[in-house]
Amino acid sequence: MKRISIVSVLPLCAATLLAQGPPGRGFGPREFGGFGGRGALMGAGPRTLVTGAPYSATETLTTQQTLANGNQITRTQTSNVARDSQGRISTSETLTPPASSGKAPFTIQTIFDPVAGFRYELNSSTMVAIRTPLPKARTASDTTANARTAPERPNVVTATLGSASVNGVTATGKQHTETIPAGAIGNAQPIQTVRAIWESSDLKVPVKMQSSDPRFGTSDMELTNIVQAEPNASLFVVPSGYSVKDGGHGPGPDGRRGAGSARRPAPSAQ
C-alpha cells in the first residue's frame, strides 16, 4: 500500500527524506521531504526544528521512468503540508484503492510534534493513530554550529543558480551534476545525473526539486498554493474519535517501529 509523503509512499522511493540525499539518486518521498510532507521535512524536517516560519502548501511529486522497450511509467502524488510557528508539521494524502478492492478512499495523515516529542500516523479507514517518540530536535542554530564539512566528491560539480521567484516565494537554486566514470559500476559509458534544488530562505524548505538519472528516470517536486500564515491548529493534534496506539520507541536502525501497546482514547482537537 502506498503511504503518505514524509513517511513512505511508493516502493519507488527507498530513499530517506530527512536530509538531502547524494546527487544522482533521484527523489523518493522521504528524500523530498513530506514531502511529510516531503517538502516540509526536506532540509528542515522533524530533526531540525524550524520555528517562526509557518506555512501551508500543496506538494506534488511526479516520477517518470522509461523502460528499455520505450514504455513509460508515470506516477503523480499530491499531498497537503503545513507547519506552524512552533515547528510542528502536518502532512496528509488521500489514497484511492483499486475499484476491484471495494474499499472507499481514505486519508493518511502524519503529524510531527517536536513540542510534545511525538510523531503520529493517522489512518482514517481504521481511525487509529500510531504514536512513536521523536528524537530530540535540533534547532537551526545547532545544526549550523555542528555542521561538518562534507567530503569532496571529485565527480560532482555544483553550480549556483542564483535567486528567483518560485511559486510566489523567493528561492535560491543549486544544481548538482555527478558523472559516474565508465566501468565504475560496470557501465560501458559514463553516466551523468543532474539534480536541481530551489530552497526558500523564508520557509527553509525546498519549493522545487528536479532530478534526472538515466538509471531511474526523472523526479519533480513542487510546492504550490503556498500560504505564509499560521495554519489551523487542528492540523497538529489527533482528532477526537481516534484511538492512539503506541508504536514502541520509534524507528530503529533498520527503520522499523517497535511493537505496539494498548490503545487509549485520543485527546480532542482544539
N, C-alpha and C positions, 0 to 999 in steps of 0.2 A: 504494500500500500504506500502511496506517496504521502509524504508528511510535510508539515509546514516548513516554510522558509525559516531559516535560522535554526531549525532542528535539521532533519534530513527531509528531502523532498522526493527525489527520484534516485534510483540506483545509479543514474549517470553522474551523480555527484558524490564521489567518495572523498572529496577534499574537505578540509576543515576551514571554517569561516572566521574564527575569531581574529585571525591576523591574515594579512595578505600572503598568499602562497607564493612560491617561487615563480618567476616569469616562465611562461611557456607551458603551463599545465592546464590552461583553460579555467573555467569557473564552475564551481558547484555551489549549491545553496549555502553550505557552511562557509565557503570562501567568499561569497558575496556579502555575506553579511549579514538576514532577515532575518538576507536577506534577508531571525528573525527574522524580524525581517533581516534578510541578508544585508541590505543596505544599512540597517540600524546598527548592526554589530560589526560591520567591516571597519577595522582600524580603531573603533571606539565601542567595542562590544561590552558584554557584561563583566569582563575582566578589567576594563579600563573605564572608570566612572566619569562620565561627562555630565556636568550639571549646568543649569542656567542656559541651556540651549534647546528649548522644547520645539518639537515639530511633529507633523504628521504628513504622510505621503502614500502614494501608491507605488509599489515596486513591481516591475515587470522583468522577468528573466526569460530570454529566448535562446535556445540552443539549436544548432543545426549541424547535422553530420551527413557527409556524402559517402556512400558505400562504394566499394570497388566497382560495382556494376553501374554506377551512376545514379542509383536510387538515393533518395534523401529522406532523412528523419528529422522532423522539426517539432520541437516542443516549446510551449509557452506557458509560463506560470505567472499568476498575478496574486499579490498579497497586499494587505494593508499594514503599515508600520507606523508606530508612534513612540515618541519619547517625551517624558515630562521633565520639568525643571529639576527634579530630584535625581534624574538619571535612570528612572525606571523605563523599561522598554516593553512594548506590546506588539506582537505580530499576529495576524490572523489570515487564514486562507480557507475558502470554501471549496470542498472537493466533491466531485460528482462521480459516483461509482458507475461502472458499465450498466447499461439498461438491463442486461441479462441477469444482473445480480438481484434486481428487485429492490435495491436499497435506495433510500432517499439521499439527496445531497446533505452533507454535514460540514461543520466548521471545526478546524483545528486552530487553537489559539495558544500562543506561548507568551508567558509573562516572565520577564527577568526583573526581579525586585532586589537590587543591591541594598536598599534601605532595610528591608526585613531579612535579607540574606537568603532568599529562596528563589527557585525557578519553578514555574507551574506550567504544565502542559494540559490543556483542556480539550476534551473531545465531546462535541455537542450530541453525538449519537449515543454515547454511554452516560453522559452527564457526570463524568469522573474527571477530576483534576489530579494529575500526578505531581507531587511536590518533592523536589530534591534541593539540598542545600547548595548554595553557591560558594565558590572560593572567595576569599577576601578580595574585594575590588580594589584596583589601583586607581589613583587619581591621575589626571593627565600630567600633572607636575611630577608625580612619582615616576611615571613612565619615561618622561624626558630625562629626569635626573639619573635614572638607572639604565638608560639606553646604552646598548653596546654597539660597537662598530661592526657591521656585518662583514663577513669575509668577502674579499674581492672575488668576483666571478668573471674570469677573463673572457668568457664567451658571451657576456651580457653587456649591451650598450644601452644606457639610459639617457633619454633626451627630455628636456623640459619643454612642455607645450605652451607655457605661458598661462595667462588668466583669460577666462571667457565666461559669459553668462550661459549657464546650462539649466534649462527648465526653470528659469526665474531666479536662480541664485548664482552668486559669483563662485567660480571653482577654478582650481589650479590643476593643470594636467601634467602627467608624466607618461612617457612611453618606454617600455622595456622591450628590447629586441634581443632574443637569445638565438645563437647559432650552435647547433649540435654538429660537431665535425663528422665527416664521413667515417664510418667504421666505429664510432663511439658506442653505438648500441646495435651494431650490426647493420646500420643503414649504408646503402651503397653511395648515396649522395648526402651533402649537408642538409639539415632540417632547420628551418627558421621559424620561430614562433614570435608573435607580437602581442603585447598587452598594453592597453592604454587605460589609465585611471584618472578620472576627474573628481577631485575631492573638494567639498565646500569647507572653507575656513571657518564659517559661522557655525555650521552644523557638525563639523568634524567627522563627517562620513562621506564616502564616495557617492556621488549623484549619478555617475555614469561610468560604466566599465565595459571594455570591449576586449575580447581575446580571440586570436586566430592561431590555430595549431593544426597543421595538416594531418596529424595523427588522430585528433579528436574532433575537429570541426571548429565552428565558431560559437562564441557565447557573448551575449549582450545583456547588460543590466542597466535599467534606468529608473530613477525616482522621478515621478511626475506628480502633479497636483500637490506640490509642496506648500504647506501652510506653516509659517513660523509663529506659532502661538501655542498656548497651553492646551493640550488635548483634554478630552473629557476624562475625569478622574476614574470613572467606572471601568476604563480600559485596563487598569492596573491592579484590579482586585478580582478575586474569584467570585462570580455571581452567586446569589443565593439559589438553592436548588441543586448545586453541585456537591458531590462527596469528594473529600480530599483524601488521597491515598499517598502515604509516604513512600518515596522511592529509594530508601536507604540513604547512603552517604554521598550521593551524587555520582557522576560518571567516573569510572576508574581509568587506568592507563589504556585499557582496550576500548574505552568509550561506552561500556555497558553500565547500566544502573544496577544498584543493589536490589535486594529483594524488597517487596512491598510489605506494608504492615496494615493494621486495621484501618478501616475508613472512618472518617469523622466528618460532621457537618461543616460546610464551608462558611466563612464569615459573609455577611450580607454585603452587597455592593453599596458603596457610598454615593 
